[in-house]
Amino acid sequence: MIGFTNPQASWDKRFSTPDYVFGEEPNAFLVSQAALLGQGQALALADGEGRNSVWLAQQGLSVDAFDFSAPAIAKAKALAAKHHVRVNFTCSDWQSFGWPTAHYDLVAGIFFQFATPEERAVLFEKIKHSLKPGGLLIIQGYGKNQLKYNTGGPGKLDHLYDEALLREAFAGCDVLVCNTYETTIQEGAGHSGMSALVGFVARKEP
């Protein structure tokens, strides 16, 4: 998600619309990793209006999800009800979320590029801390070339990803996928058009 001068108010306003800003369908990269998901406990972080957590629940996982915007959480609950699945939604920022130790079989982070590099390092450590040994991490983010497209993302170079950054942040994990690519995405009005992307999948060491 994108950072703003007053992110809480800005995101609440953005999500206070009947339309799903990023659509109701799950992220395509997340869906492409379906064969790896397995079962158990999953976390969808900064999950916005719920499109990814709801899809994970549809795959049979027991899902926790958080976002700091109350209007987004309300829409996420409505989306879960529409699809007849249960997701444990929490209205929280990442700093206040509980991050239970070695709890999750899967952590999915889709376009959560709101953190400064210093904050991001702390957030990545919390993600690793919360994964079980052998747990799976799936990240989709915007790459460095995204600034030339302006079709979504934070608009700040130091908030964008490259392969080296993710490999270094999750050193010691077994990296299964680490790709930089450009493609057209259509995820509501929020992410629409040709985009520079990074897809990253890793398994925490047993």
N, C-alpha and C positions, 0 to 999 in steps of 0.2 A: 504494500500500500504506500501511498504517497505521503510525504511529510509536509506539514504546513506550519506557519508561524504559531497558530493556535490549533493544533491538530484535533483536539477533542471537539471543539465547537465546529470546526470545518467538516470533519467526518460525520458528526451527528447531523449537520445540515444536509450533507450530500446523501446520506442514507435515509433521510426523512422524505421519501418519495415512494409512491406505490410500485414504481418500476424497480427491478433488481439491477443495480448499477453495473454489476459484473455478470449479469445473467443468472440463470438457474441451473445451467449445465456445469458439470465439473471441469476442471482444467484438463486439457488434452494430454499433457505430459503425465499427470497423475494417473489418468485412465490407462495410458500406455504401459504402466508398470503393474497392472492388475495381477498378472501372474505371480508376482513376488509378494503380494500382500499377506497371505496367510490369514491366521485368525488371532484373536486376543484383543489387547487394549491398544487403542490408537489415540493420538492427539493431533488435532488440526489447529495450528496456532495462527493467531490474527486472522480468523476465518471469515470475517465480514458477515455476509448475509447467508452463509451456511452451505453454499453450493458444494464445497468439497467434503465437509464433514457429513452431510446427508448422503452423498454418494458412498463414502466409506462405510457408513452404517448399512447401506443397501448391500454392501459386499459381505456383511455378516460380522463386522468388527464391532466391538464395544467402544464407543467414541466419546472422548472429551473434546470440547472446542471452546476457545475463548476469543473475544474481541473486546476492545475498550469502548465501543459505541453501543449504547443501549438501543437506539433505533435499528441498528444492524442485527443485534441479538433477537429483537422482536421479530424481524423478518426471517431470521434463520429458524426460529421456533415454528413459524408459520410454514416454512418450506418443509421442515421435518414432518409436521403434521400432514401436509399435503401428500407426502410420499409414505406415510404410515411407518415411519422409523423413529427410534428414540436416540437422541443425542444429548449428552450432558453439557449444556451450554453454560458458560460463566462469563459475566460481563467484567472484564479485568484487562488491565494492560499487562505487558509481559513481565514488567518488574514486580508486580504484585501477585501474579499467578503462583500457585503452590509448587509447581515443578517437583512432583514426587520422585524420590530416588529410585533408579533402575525399575521403573514401573511400566513403561510403554514398549510394546512390541513394534510399534510404528509411530514415527513422528513425521507429519507432512507439513511443510512450510511452503506455501504458494504465494509468491509476490509479497513477501513481508519485508520490503526494503525501506522501512521507515527509520532504521537505526543509523546513527553515526558509526564510523568505523570503530570507535572505542566502545560504544554500546553494543555493537554487533559482536565483538569479541566475547563480551559477557553473555550475550544471548546464546551464541553458539555453544558456550560451555554449559549453559543450563540445559540446552537440548541434549548434549551428550550425556550429561548427568542423569537425565530423566529416562534415557533409553536403557532397556534391559541389555545385558550381554547378548550379542547376536541380534539385537533389534535393528530395524530397518529405518533409514532416514531418506526421505524424498524431498528435494528442494527444486522448485522452479523459480527462476528469477530473470530479470532483465540484464543483458550483457552490456559491455562498455559501448558498443555501437548504437545503443538505443537512443542516444541523444540526437542522432541524425533523423530519427523517425518521428519522435514526439507523438507516439500512439499509446502512451501509458507509461507508468513508472515514475520514479521520484524526480527526474530532471536534474540530478546531482551526480556527477561522475563518481565521487567517492562512495556513493550508496549502491553503485552498480557492481555486478559480479564478473569475475573471470574464472577460468578453470584453476589457475594457480592459487587464487584466494581460497577457494573451497577445499582444494586438496590439502592446503596447509592448515586450514582451520580444523579439518577432520582427519589430520594425520593419525595413523594407527588404525583407522577404520579400513575395511576392505571396500575399495571403490569399485562399484559395479557399472556405473554410467557416469561419464563426465563429458558433456558435449556442449559446444557453442554452435549455435545455428540461427538462421534467419528464416522466418516463415510468417504467413498471414494468420493472425488469430482473431477470433470474434467472440469476445467474452463480455457481452453487454456493451453499453456505451463507454465503459471505463477502460477496457482493453480492446481496441479495435484497429486492425490494419497490420501492415508489415511491421515486424518486431524483431529485435535482436535478443535472443534468449540463451539462457544457460540451463541445462537439465543435469541434475546431480542426484545419484543414488548411491548410498553406501551402507554397509552393515557394520555395526559396532563390533569390536573384537569380542570373542566369546569369553 
